[in-house]
Amino acid sequence: MTNRENRRLKGRIVFAMMTSFAAGMVNVSSLVLFFSFSSNVTGHYAILASEIAKGNLVRILTALGWIAMYFAGSFFSGSLMRKRPAASSFSFAPAVVPMLLEISCLLAAGFYGHYFYAETLVETELLVALLLFAMGLQNGMTASLKGFGLKTTHLTGLTTDLALNTAQWFQEPAQRVAASARLKQMFAIAAGYIAGGTLAGCIIHYFHFWVFIYIALAMVLILAYSLVRTRLLRETYRRRRVRNRELFDQPVLHTNKLVLKKPTGL
């Protein structure tokens, strides 16, 4: 693995851990405050099936609404991420809008919960829907990022991918470098998610809805880190291209003729 690939891998691992940390905090906070998960919809599909069996139309519509909100967030993120310029390897710009919307949703949940929440069923269902939309935005964004392509808001599929890549690492020695890179990112997601959930579980009883505001502030830091890192990578790449062009165009004398010196070791 080249130095450039190592730098990119380290950046992806940091990004994976930070975004999954936020998702873990959101999910545990939602579970404690609303008795409902909000970083994935696996359980909501089970609720939907259960309510269909009971014939409870109101609960059926509620479960469908939650699933639809998660779908809408992922759809919106995916649509924006596909607008990335084809020639750009370092553009993070398409991810800015989904992350800003996610931050806005978390701030809205935090401020409403702290100042206006009366613990009614309708309020609870709407706040869960808002958090599901925010997590859908994050999941669609991370899954669509070029060179990343991993989901950071739930660990069900990640556990399967971990098992498959571990099997590949043991059974296909030629693919161990690629498998190791993927495994590092997946372990970073799992570790970040657990750490975020643990922290939320420790502080939620003291800060209540302010936890969502703290998560939003953490997402601002993640966005700033990603933008600064992307700009630095772009600038480094630009300088390397300029330097290589200068080396290639440097004239030298050889056998009484003016020739171009070709770069070596590039």
C-alpha positions as CSV (number, residue, x, y, z in Angstrom):
1,M,0.0,0.0,0.0
2,T,1.4,3.4,-1.0
3,N,1.8,6.4,1.2
4,R,-1.1,8.1,-0.6
5,E,-3.3,5.1,0.0
6,N,-2.3,4.9,3.7
7,R,-3.2,8.6,4.2
8,R,-6.6,8.1,2.5
9,L,-7.3,5.0,4.7
10,K,-6.4,6.8,7.9
11,G,-8.8,9.6,6.9
12,R,-11.6,7.2,6.2
13,I,-11.0,5.5,9.5
14,V,-11.3,8.8,11.4
15,F,-14.4,9.8,9.4
16,A,-16.0,6.4,10.0
17,M,-15.3,6.4,13.7
18,M,-16.6,10.0,14.2
19,T,-19.8,9.5,12.2
20,S,-20.6,6.2,13.8
21,F,-19.9,7.7,17.2
22,A,-22.6,10.3,16.5
23,A,-25.0,7.6,15.3
24,G,-24.5,5.5,18.5
25,M,-25.2,8.6,20.6
26,V,-28.4,9.3,18.7
27,N,-29.7,5.8,18.9
28,V,-29.1,5.3,22.6
29,S,-30.5,8.7,23.4
30,S,-33.6,8.0,21.4
31,L,-34.0,4.6,23.1
32,V,-33.8,6.2,26.6
33,L,-36.0,9.2,25.9
34,F,-38.6,7.7,23.5
35,F,-38.2,3.9,24.0
36,S,-37.6,3.6,20.3
37,F,-34.5,3.1,18.1
38,S,-33.8,5.8,15.5
39,S,-30.5,4.9,13.7
40,N,-32.0,2.0,11.8
41,V,-35.4,0.6,10.7
42,T,-35.0,-3.1,11.2
43,G,-37.0,-3.0,14.4
44,H,-39.6,-0.8,12.8
45,Y,-40.2,-3.4,10.1
46,A,-40.9,-5.9,12.8
47,I,-43.3,-3.5,14.5
48,L,-45.0,-3.0,11.1
49,A,-45.5,-6.7,10.6
50,S,-46.8,-7.1,14.2
51,E,-49.3,-4.3,13.8
52,I,-50.5,-5.6,10.5
53,A,-51.2,-8.9,12.2
54,K,-53.1,-7.1,14.9
55,G,-55.0,-4.9,12.4
56,N,-54.1,-1.7,14.2
57,L,-54.3,0.8,11.4
58,V,-52.9,3.8,13.4
59,R,-49.8,1.9,14.5
60,I,-49.4,0.5,10.9
61,L,-49.4,4.1,9.5
62,T,-47.0,5.2,12.2
63,A,-44.5,2.4,11.4
64,L,-44.8,3.1,7.7
65,G,-44.2,6.8,8.4
66,W,-41.0,6.1,10.3
67,I,-39.7,3.8,7.6
68,A,-40.6,6.5,5.0
69,M,-38.7,9.2,6.8
70,Y,-35.6,7.0,7.0
71,F,-36.0,6.2,3.3
72,A,-36.5,9.9,2.4
73,G,-33.3,10.9,4.2
74,S,-31.2,8.2,2.5
75,F,-32.8,9.0,-0.9
76,F,-32.1,12.7,-0.6
77,S,-28.5,12.1,0.5
78,G,-27.9,9.6,-2.3
79,S,-29.4,11.9,-4.9
80,L,-27.1,14.8,-3.8
81,M,-24.0,12.6,-3.6
82,R,-24.4,11.4,-7.2
83,K,-23.9,15.0,-8.3
84,R,-20.2,14.7,-7.5
85,P,-18.0,15.9,-10.5
86,A,-16.8,12.8,-12.3
87,A,-13.2,14.1,-12.6
88,S,-12.9,15.1,-8.9
89,S,-11.5,12.5,-6.5
90,F,-11.3,15.0,-3.6
91,S,-14.7,16.7,-3.7
92,F,-16.5,16.6,-0.4
93,A,-19.0,19.3,-1.5
94,P,-22.0,17.0,-2.2
95,A,-21.9,15.7,1.4
96,V,-22.1,19.2,2.9
97,V,-25.9,19.7,2.4
98,P,-26.8,16.3,3.9
99,M,-24.6,16.9,6.9
100,L,-26.0,20.4,7.4
101,L,-29.6,19.0,7.2
102,E,-28.7,16.3,9.7
103,I,-27.2,18.9,12.1
104,S,-30.4,21.0,11.7
105,C,-32.6,18.0,12.6
106,L,-30.6,17.2,15.7
107,L,-30.7,20.8,16.8
108,A,-34.5,20.9,16.2
109,A,-35.0,17.7,18.2
110,G,-32.8,19.0,21.0
111,F,-34.4,22.5,21.3
112,Y,-37.9,21.3,21.0
113,G,-37.4,18.5,23.4
114,H,-35.9,20.8,26.0
115,Y,-38.3,23.7,25.7
116,F,-41.6,22.4,24.4
117,Y,-41.8,18.6,24.8
118,A,-44.9,17.6,26.8
119,E,-44.3,13.8,26.5
120,T,-47.4,13.3,24.3
121,L,-47.6,10.3,22.0
122,V,-47.8,12.5,18.9
123,E,-44.8,14.5,19.9
124,T,-42.8,11.4,20.6
125,E,-43.7,9.9,17.2
126,L,-42.8,13.1,15.3
127,L,-39.5,13.4,17.1
128,V,-38.6,9.8,16.4
129,A,-39.5,10.4,12.7
130,L,-37.2,13.5,12.7
131,L,-34.3,11.5,14.1
132,L,-34.9,8.7,11.6
133,F,-34.7,11.2,8.8
134,A,-31.4,12.6,10.2
135,M,-30.0,9.1,10.4
136,G,-31.2,8.3,6.9
137,L,-29.3,11.4,5.7
138,Q,-26.1,10.2,7.4
139,N,-26.4,6.6,6.2
140,G,-27.1,7.6,2.6
141,M,-24.2,10.1,2.7
142,T,-21.6,7.7,4.0
143,A,-22.7,4.8,1.8
144,S,-22.4,7.1,-1.3
145,L,-19.0,8.6,-0.5
146,K,-16.4,7.7,-3.1
147,G,-13.9,5.3,-1.7
148,F,-15.9,4.8,1.5
149,G,-19.2,3.1,0.7
150,L,-20.0,1.9,4.3
151,K,-23.0,2.5,6.4
152,T,-22.3,4.0,9.8
153,T,-25.7,4.2,11.6
154,H,-26.3,0.5,12.2
155,L,-24.2,-2.6,12.7
156,T,-26.4,-5.5,11.4
157,G,-25.0,-5.5,7.9
158,L,-21.6,-4.4,9.1
159,T,-21.4,-7.5,11.3
160,T,-22.1,-9.7,8.2
161,D,-19.5,-7.7,6.2
162,L,-17.0,-8.2,9.0
163,A,-17.5,-11.9,8.9
164,L,-17.2,-12.1,5.1
165,N,-14.0,-10.0,5.0
166,T,-12.5,-12.0,7.8
167,A,-13.1,-15.1,5.9
168,Q,-11.5,-13.6,2.8
169,W,-8.5,-12.5,4.9
170,F,-7.9,-16.1,6.0
171,Q,-8.8,-17.9,2.8
172,E,-7.4,-15.6,0.1
173,P,-3.8,-14.5,1.0
174,A,-3.6,-12.4,-2.2
175,Q,-6.5,-10.2,-1.1
176,R,-5.3,-9.6,2.5
177,V,-4.2,-6.1,1.9
178,A,-7.5,-5.0,0.6
179,A,-9.4,-7.1,3.2
180,S,-7.3,-5.6,6.0
181,A,-8.2,-2.0,4.8
182,R,-11.9,-2.8,4.8
183,L,-11.7,-4.6,8.2
184,K,-10.0,-1.5,9.8
185,Q,-12.8,0.7,8.6
186,M,-15.4,-1.7,9.8
187,F,-13.9,-2.1,13.3
188,A,-13.6,1.7,13.5
189,I,-17.3,2.0,12.8
190,A,-18.2,-0.6,15.4
191,A,-15.9,0.9,18.0
192,G,-17.2,4.4,17.3
193,Y,-20.8,3.3,17.5
194,I,-20.3,1.5,20.8
195,A,-18.3,4.3,22.3
196,G,-21.0,6.9,21.3
197,G,-23.8,4.8,22.7
198,T,-21.9,4.2,25.9
199,L,-21.3,7.9,26.4
200,A,-24.9,8.8,25.6
201,G,-26.1,6.2,28.1
202,C,-23.9,7.7,30.8
203,I,-24.9,11.4,30.3
204,I,-28.5,11.2,29.0
205,H,-30.0,11.2,32.5
206,Y,-28.1,14.4,33.3
207,F,-28.4,16.4,30.1
208,H,-31.6,14.9,28.6
209,F,-32.4,16.6,25.2
210,W,-29.3,18.7,25.3
211,V,-27.4,15.6,24.2
212,F,-28.9,16.0,20.7
213,I,-27.4,19.5,20.6
214,Y,-24.0,18.2,21.7
215,I,-24.2,15.6,18.9
216,A,-25.1,18.4,16.4
217,L,-22.0,20.3,17.6
218,A,-19.9,17.1,17.1
219,M,-21.3,16.8,13.6
220,V,-20.2,20.4,12.9
221,L,-16.6,19.4,14.0
222,I,-16.8,16.3,11.7
223,L,-17.9,18.5,8.8
224,A,-15.1,21.0,9.4
225,Y,-12.5,18.2,9.7
226,S,-13.7,16.7,6.4
227,L,-13.7,20.0,4.5
228,V,-10.2,21.0,5.8
229,R,-8.8,17.5,5.1
230,T,-10.3,17.5,1.6
231,R,-8.8,20.9,0.8
232,L,-5.4,19.8,2.0
233,L,-5.5,16.7,-0.1
234,R,-6.5,18.7,-3.1
235,E,-3.7,21.2,-2.5
236,T,-1.1,18.5,-2.1
237,Y,-2.3,16.8,-5.3
238,R,-2.1,20.1,-7.2
239,R,1.5,20.8,-5.9
240,R,2.6,17.3,-6.9
241,R,1.2,17.7,-10.4
242,V,3.0,21.1,-10.7
243,R,6.3,19.6,-9.5
244,N,6.0,16.6,-11.8
245,R,5.3,18.9,-14.8
246,E,8.3,21.0,-13.9
247,L,10.5,17.9,-13.7
248,F,9.2,16.6,-17.0
249,D,9.7,20.0,-18.8
250,Q,13.2,20.6,-17.5
251,P,15.7,20.8,-20.4
252,V,19.1,19.1,-20.3
253,L,22.0,18.7,-22.8
254,H,22.6,15.2,-24.1
255,T,24.8,14.3,-27.1
256,N,24.9,17.8,-28.3
257,K,21.1,17.9,-28.5
258,L,18.5,19.6,-26.4
259,V,16.2,16.9,-24.9
260,L,13.6,16.8,-22.2
261,K,14.5,15.1,-19.0
262,K,11.9,12.5,-18.0
263,P,11.0,12.2,-14.4
264,T,12.2,9.1,-12.5
265,G,10.8,7.4,-9.5
266,L,7.3,8.9,-10.0
